């Protein structure tokens, strides 16, 4: 399980390292990647990268990577370091593909809804464009004990693949999972109450089967069917479970749809207070959730 951790200059990446360490994926490999954006922050058009400035920047970058390596070593993670020049999000996506990584992990500040729409961020770009799963760590995990999580599923083939992917990751540090299907207004609009009850029962039977499978694989899992607005219900369940992380599948739609409307996964990743694990499985591995 190879994880690329984006090393930022502010030190927010430490939250991502802590969360990766606590999740304790099987056969974990850590690649620390620092990316220097070549665009100057000085608006003066006369600004030029001189050899002296380039050398100073390279020394600064190496210092940041060395600090990150020490942080990783301190919490028991052996790592390798890499330094690149380019767009931070684009380079992380490219290097994740080139290195055969399974996960891209970054630390992040929570943004307001307006800020998340108006201003770009590395996290937003990763959720939209990455081919790999993405971990956005916003809060330091609890110091003692294993982690708990809330995961949503709509029982689509893609959601099933995401559950299979989670099982293959084997997060030994995740001991408790609340698996949840939310029946929202788009599902109930125009439906008879009897149809909704039948749909609820169908989801419940299916969810209980998946919960048993996850429990048998070492992740104690409860399943719930809830009605209401997905975002509101997620917040309620995260608080009730005192969960450390929200897990969601993100297949994505069209770029323009994500830009102007936004997917549920994108909204949660950018505006919620929770750390979010976006699972992006390869499509076409088969049906069902048997690993």
C-alpha positions in Angstrom: 0.0 0.0 0.0 1.9 3.0 -1.3 0.9 6.5 0.0 2.1 9.8 -1.4 2.0 12.5 1.2 2.1 16.1 0.0 4.5 18.1 2.1 3.5 21.8 2.3 5.6 24.6 3.7 3.1 25.4 6.4 3.4 22.0 8.1 -0.2 21.0 7.6 1.0 17.7 6.2 1.7 16.5 9.7 -2.0 15.8 10.3 -2.0 13.6 7.2 1.0 11.7 8.4 -0.6 11.2 11.8 -3.8 9.9 10.2 -2.0 7.5 7.8 0.0 6.2 10.7 -3.1 5.6 12.8 -5.0 3.9 9.9 -2.0 1.5 9.6 -2.6 0.2 6.1 -1.1 -3.2 5.2 2.5 -3.1 3.9 2.5 0.6 4.1 5.1 2.6 2.0 5.3 6.4 2.4 6.6 8.8 -0.2 7.0 12.4 1.0 6.6 14.7 -2.0 7.3 18.4 -1.8 6.4 20.5 -4.9 7.7 23.9 -5.6 5.3 26.1 -7.6 7.6 28.0 -10.0 5.2 30.9 -10.3 6.5 33.8 -8.2 4.3 35.4 -5.5 5.7 38.8 -6.4 3.4 40.5 -8.9 6.3 42.5 -10.4 6.7 41.4 -14.0 10.4 42.1 -13.7 10.9 39.3 -11.2 13.4 36.7 -12.4 14.7 33.5 -10.9 18.4 34.0 -10.6 20.8 31.1 -9.9 21.3 32.5 -6.4 17.5 32.5 -5.7 17.1 29.1 -7.2 19.8 27.7 -4.9 18.2 29.3 -1.9 14.8 27.8 -2.9 16.3 24.4 -3.3 18.0 24.5 0.1 14.6 25.6 1.6 12.8 22.7 -0.2 15.4 20.1 1.0 15.1 21.5 4.6 11.3 21.1 4.5 11.6 17.5 3.2 14.2 16.6 5.9 11.9 18.0 8.5 9.0 15.9 7.1 11.2 12.8 7.1 12.0 13.4 10.7 8.3 13.8 11.6 7.5 10.5 9.8 10.3 8.7 11.5 9.2 10.0 14.9 5.8 8.4 14.6 7.2 5.1 13.1 6.8 5.7 9.4 9.8 4.9 7.2 9.7 7.2 4.1 11.5 8.3 1.0 11.6 12.0 -0.1 11.1 13.6 -3.5 11.2 17.2 -4.6 9.5 18.5 -7.8 8.8 21.8 -9.5 5.3 22.3 -11.0 1.7 22.8 -10.1 1.2 21.2 -6.7 -2.1 19.4 -7.5 -1.2 18.4 -11.0 2.3 17.1 -10.0 0.8 15.1 -7.1 -1.6 13.5 -9.6 1.1 12.8 -12.1 3.5 11.4 -9.6 0.9 9.2 -7.9 0.3 7.6 -11.3 4.0 7.3 -12.1 4.9 5.8 -8.8 2.0 3.4 -8.7 0.6 4.9 -5.5 -2.6 3.8 -4.1 -3.4 6.9 -2.1 -2.6 10.6 -2.1 -2.7 12.2 1.4 -2.6 15.9 2.3 -3.4 18.1 5.3 -6.0 20.8 4.8 -7.7 23.7 6.4 -11.5 23.6 6.4 -12.9 26.1 3.9 -16.3 27.9 4.0 -18.7 27.0 1.2 -18.2 30.3 -0.6 -14.4 30.0 -0.4 -14.5 26.4 -1.6 -16.4 27.5 -4.7 -14.6 30.8 -5.4 -11.0 29.7 -4.7 -9.1 26.7 -6.0 -7.2 24.4 -3.7 -5.0 21.4 -3.9 -7.6 19.3 -2.2 -10.4 20.4 -4.6 -8.2 19.6 -7.6 -7.3 16.2 -6.2 -10.9 15.2 -5.5 -11.9 16.3 -9.0 -8.9 15.1 -11.0 -6.9 12.3 -9.2 -7.1 8.8 -10.5 -6.1 7.5 -7.1 -7.9 7.5 -3.7 -7.4 10.7 -1.7 -7.1 11.4 2.0 -7.8 14.9 3.2 -6.8 15.2 6.8 -8.3 18.2 8.7 -8.0 17.0 12.3 -5.4 15.2 14.3 -6.6 11.7 15.1 -7.2 10.7 18.7 -3.9 9.8 20.5 -5.2 6.6 22.2 -7.1 3.7 20.7 -8.1 2.8 17.2 -10.1 4.9 14.8 -13.8 4.9 14.0 -15.4 6.0 10.7 -18.7 6.7 8.9 -19.0 5.4 5.4 -21.8 6.1 2.9 -23.1 3.7 0.2 -25.8 3.9 -2.3 -25.4 0.2 -3.2 -24.4 1.0 -6.7 -21.7 -1.2 -8.4 -19.2 1.7 -7.8 -20.0 1.8 -4.1 -19.5 -1.9 -3.9 -16.1 -1.6 -5.5 -15.2 1.1 -3.0 -16.0 -1.3 -0.1 -13.9 -4.0 -1.7 -11.1 -1.4 -2.1 -11.3 -0.6 1.6 -11.0 -4.2 2.5 -7.9 -4.6 0.2 -6.3 -1.6 2.0 -6.6 -3.5 5.3 -6.6 -0.5 7.6 -5.6 -2.3 10.8 -6.1 1.0 12.8 -9.8 1.2 11.8 -11.8 -0.8 14.3 -15.3 0.6 14.1 -17.4 1.6 11.0 -20.9 3.0 10.7 -22.1 2.1 7.2 -25.0 4.2 6.1 -27.4 4.6 3.2 -29.3 7.9 3.1 -32.6 8.1 1.3 -32.9 11.7 0.3 -35.4 13.8 -1.5 -34.3 12.8 -4.9 -35.2 9.2 -4.1 -38.6 9.8 -2.5 -39.9 12.5 -4.9 -43.1 11.3 -6.5 -42.9 7.8 -4.9 -45.6 6.2 -2.9 -45.0 5.5 0.8 -45.2 1.8 0.2 -42.4 2.0 -2.5 -40.2 3.9 0.0 -40.7 1.3 2.6 -39.8 -1.5 0.1 -36.7 0.5 -0.9 -35.8 0.9 2.8 -36.1 -2.8 3.4 -34.1 -3.7 0.3 -31.3 -1.4 1.4 -31.4 -2.7 4.9 -31.1 -6.3 3.9 -28.3 -5.5 1.5 -26.5 -3.3 4.0 -26.7 -5.9 6.8 -25.0 -8.4 4.4 -22.1 -6.0 3.7 -21.8 -5.1 7.4 -21.4 -8.8 8.3 -18.7 -9.1 5.6 -16.8 -6.1 6.9 -17.1 -7.4 10.5 -15.8 -10.8 9.5 -12.8 -9.0 7.9 -12.0 -7.3 11.2 -13.8 -4.0 10.9 -16.8 -4.0 13.3 -19.6 -2.5 11.2 -23.1 -1.4 11.9 -25.5 -0.5 9.1 -28.2 2.1 9.1 -30.8 3.4 6.6 -31.5 7.1 7.2 -33.8 9.6 5.5 -33.1 13.2 5.0 -30.5 15.5 3.5 -27.2 13.6 3.0 -24.9 16.3 4.3 -27.0 16.9 7.4 -27.4 13.2 8.2 -23.6 12.6 7.7 -22.9 15.4 10.2 -25.3 13.8 12.7 -23.8 10.4 12.4 -20.2 11.6 12.6 -21.0 13.4 15.8 -23.0 10.5 17.3 -20.3 8.0 16.5 -17.5 10.4 17.5 -16.0 9.3 14.2 -12.4 10.3 13.2 -12.9 10.0 9.4 -15.7 10.1 6.8 -15.3 7.5 4.0 -16.9 8.1 0.6 -16.7 6.8 -2.9 -16.1 9.4 -5.7 -16.7 8.4 -9.3 -17.3 11.9 -10.5 -19.3 13.1 -13.4 -18.4 15.8 -15.9 -15.9 18.5 -15.1 -18.4 21.3 -15.7 -21.0 19.6 -13.4 -18.4 19.3 -10.6 -17.2 22.9 -11.2 -20.7 24.6 -11.1 -22.7 22.1 -9.0 -20.2 20.0 -7.1 -20.5 16.3 -6.1 -21.4 15.2 -2.6 -17.9 13.9 -2.1 -16.4 17.3 -3.2 -18.7 19.2 -0.9 -17.8 17.0 2.1 -14.1 17.1 1.3 -14.0 20.9 0.9 -16.5 22.3 3.4 -17.1 19.7 6.2 -15.0 19.8 9.4 -14.3 16.1 9.0 -11.2 14.3 7.7 -12.3 12.6 4.5 -11.1 9.4 2.7 -12.2 9.5 -0.9 -12.1 6.0 -2.3 -11.6 5.8 -6.1 -11.5 2.1 -7.1 -10.7 0.8 -10.5 -13.9 0.1 -12.4 -14.7 -3.4 -13.8 -13.3 -5.7 -11.2 -16.5 -7.6 -10.9 -19.9 -7.5 -9.1 -20.7 -7.6 -5.4 -18.5 -6.9 -2.5 -16.8 -10.2 -1.9 -13.0 -9.4 -1.9 
